[in-house]
């Protein structure tokens, strides 16, 4: 399922992913990502799980798909 994520959600997940890779993800950042994902999923009528997995795939695996 292809989900059209808004740019601000992509940017927030990219920020969280960078923090994870650097070993410095904060609870505040993790909570913010979760809350925005949940709100987007509810508004779009989608499963929060599907939105979260799709977003992670879009951000974390974009380079692999582009190659």
N, C-alpha and C positions, 0 to 999 in steps of 0.2 A: 504494500500500500504506500503510495507516494503522498506525502503530506507537505503542503506549502507552508513552511515555517516563516514567521515574520522575522525580519532582520534583527530586531532587538533580542529575540529568543536565541537565535543563532549566536549572536555576540556574547550573550550571557553564558551559554554553554561553552563557547570557545575560551572564555575567561576561566571558567571552572576547570576545564580540561587542562589549561596551562598551569593552574594552581596544583592540580593533581600530579601532573608530570614533574613539577618542581618540589613536590612533597610538602606543600603549604596550603592545602585546601582548608578554608575556615568553615566553621559551622554556619556562620552567617551567609556565606556564599552558597553552600549546599542547600540551606533552607530557602534562599531566594530562588535558586533554580527550581527546586521542587514546587514552590508556590506558583511560579510562573507557568511551569509545565501543567500543573493541575488546573489552573485557571484557563489556559489555552485549550486543554482537552475538554473541559466542561463546555466552554463556549463553542467549540467546533463539533461537539457531540461525539467525541472519540474517547477511547479508553486511555486513561493516563499512562498505563503501561506501554501501549502502542506508540503514544506520542513520545515518551521518554526513550524508548528503544530506537525509534526513527530518528530522533534528534541526535542521539549518541552516534548512530551510524553516519548521519549526515556530516557531523563535525569530526569525529574521530577517524573515519574511514574514507573521507572525501578524496584524499590523495591516492589511495589504492584504486578507487573507482575511476579516477581521472586517467590513470596510467593504462 
